[in-house]
Amino acid sequence: MSSTLFRRRTALLTAGFAAAASLALTACGTGENTGAQHTPNTAADTRAAASGTDSVVTVAKSNRSTTTSKPATASKASKGTKASSAAVTCTGANTKVTAQTVTRPLNHMLLTVKNTGSKTCYLYGYPALRFQDAQAVPPVVEDSQPQAVTTLGPGQSGYAGVNLSSADGSGTGGYIAKTLSVIFQNRDLDFIGSGVKVSLPSKGTYIDSSLRTTYWLSDPQDAINW
């Protein structure tokens, strides 16, 4: 009986040890498989992150290129606009000159110059007046000189007042003139051209030695008040 019991205990212990060893081996194998699955996922994540970074950089470069091209186009347009709007000198070719006698002040006439061109023009200095049979160009009223050159945009007008004769009869050498030419000045204040013929009243205009003109001005009231 003792011998049989010993053999049974020995068999049970051997079977227990074998089972424990089997479980240990199974646990080790499971751990290795888990590690093998994780490694490829980490590498894939790294490649995906790198690919995402490259896409952002490409878009940013594209945006900078589009933005810098717009100011270059605007700059060219700006230069073209400045070139087409350059101002010129007012002359008989780009203006219309008219003369009108006024009731107040006495013995005064108002010259009006209208810009008929497509560009802004400068009315430099004062008009040289050539009345019929006049021996010389009448002097200018120095105190009427404006602080800046009178500038006319297309369709705008400038003015000069003309004192035809003395109101108290103190002038000398008076006569009736039936023709008038107006000559413009350039930037150097030289008189240019042969003059623009201006219509006078059919009965003519009386002038004497008191004949004077103002500088070109932008306000008609300022012009005739000298």
Summary of the structure (lengths in Angstrom):
residues: 226
radius of gyration: 51.4
end to end distance: 157.0
largest distance: 176.0
contacts: 589
relative contact order: 0.14
helix: 40%
strand: 28%
